[in-house]
Amino acid sequence: MTAPVIDNINWADFLTGGWKHLDFEYFREGVEICRLIAGEPELALLKYAPGAAVPKHLHQGLETILVLEGSQSDEFGTYGAGSLVANPQGTIHSVSSEEGCVVLIQWTRPVKIL
């Protein structure tokens, strides 16, 4: 069972920057995380610094991403603010953000770095 981590979110203005007051912590080099719901599935915000990247990885479950700010790229394209990206189980890719970005991400199972 998953449990909310953050309970003071104003979801009504979340898409227009209502998340900016939330606290982020280290996730990996150049990427910070704010966990909204911990566990499996997990819901979080990821904040990429300009030039940050996540190495090639395998999705062991469904991952869904909504780009809130900036843009994110992988081998399949570049996704700007407002883009919704689904990476089904079995998908392999790497992710980068030239300009930096913030994404709302939900995954059913953690990825496996290759």
C-alpha positions, 0 to 999 in steps of 0.5 A: 500500500502506498502512502502520501508523502506530501499532503499540503499540495493545492492540486487546483494550481499544480499545473501552473506552478503550485509545486514550486514551494515543495522541497526537493532532495538529491536523486542522482547527479543533476536530478532532484526529486520530490516524492508525492506518493512513495512506494509502488506505484510512486508519484514524484516530481523530478527536477533536471538541472540544465545538461542533466541526464539519466543513463540507459535504463529498462522500465520494469513497469509502466512509467508516465511523465508529464513535462511541467516546465522546460523539455526532456529528450530521449532516443525517440524525441524531445518533449516540451512543457505539456507533453505526456509520455508513456514508457511501457514495461520493457522500454529501454532509453536514456533521458537528458534535458539540455535546458533543464526541466521539471516533470511529474512522473509516475512509475509502477516499478523502479527502473533498472540502470543498464 
